[in-house]
Amino acid sequence: MQSFLKTLLFAIILVLSVTAHSETVKKFYESGAVHFEYNYLNGKLQGQSKEYYETREIKSEYLYRSSKLIAKKDYRHNGDLQYELKYEDGIKYETEIHYYATGELFRQRTLVNGKREGLEIDFYRSGQKKAERNYINGKKEGSAKGFHINGKVQGDWIFENGEPVSATIFYSTGDIWLIHNDFDDRGRLNGVSKEYDKEGNLMALRYYKNNDMVKRKRVSKWWGWLWWW
């Protein structure tokens, strides 16, 4: 009986190996360089396929299962990753990496089912972090910060469900310059904001209407202390 089962299993494997047909198909640029390289199994895209620049560097990598795309990576000429796509349990994850025209890293972000999710980071050409924002289901949530070129925080905005609720703006020295707390339910400044000097003294009140400053009133140190409390 055991011998019969072994023989049957061998026969099944043999049939499958004979009936399965795999092939690699190549397409070329007019110059003769390989443009695409597709892998098929039984007439369907299967496994890894590749796309090349005409200068022969890898441009994109694709991963297929029964002709269904399940992952992809795009590369720049120099080999740096530019875009990554993958599907997990029916959820679409994308990583986008943007660069300045001069080649330096500019932005990194993630999308889930087409909506921004998690931390998005911008960079100066020097590589120093320029800004960071957190997203949940495509909307800003929590702290969003901008940075001066010296690395100190330029501004710290707090968001709820995509709208700002408060913001603190800083001098390049790291000292507080402005505090905005009067945002309406549409995320617009409507009310009074406080302006400070670099010694931490309240020096002016700014009055806003629909994001526009309509008046700026200087205050004495005495009134500044009262407003502080």
Sequence and secondary structure as in RCSB ss.txt:
>XXXX:A:sequence
MQSFLKTLLFAIILVLSVTAHSETVKKFYESGAVHFEYNYLNGKLQGQSKEYYETREIKSEYLYRSSKLIAKKDY
RHNGDLQYELKYEDGIKYETEIHYYATGELFRQRTLVNGKREGLEIDFYRSGQKKAERNYINGKKEGSAKGFHIN
GKVQGDWIFENGEPVSATIFYSTGDIWLIHNDFDDRGRLNGVSKEYDKEGNLMALRYYKNNDMVKRKRVSKWWGW
LWWW
>XXXX:A:secstr
 HHHHHHHHHHHHHHHHHH  EEEEEEE TTS EEEEEEEETTEE EEEEEE TTS EEEEEEEETTEEEEEEEE
 TTS EEEEEEEETTEEEEEEEEE TTS EEEEEEEETTEE EEEEEE TTS EEEEEEEETTEEEEEEEEE TT
SSEEEEEEEETTEEEEEEEE TTS EEEEE  B TTS B EEEEEE TTS EEEEEEEETTEEEEEEE  HHHHH
HHH 
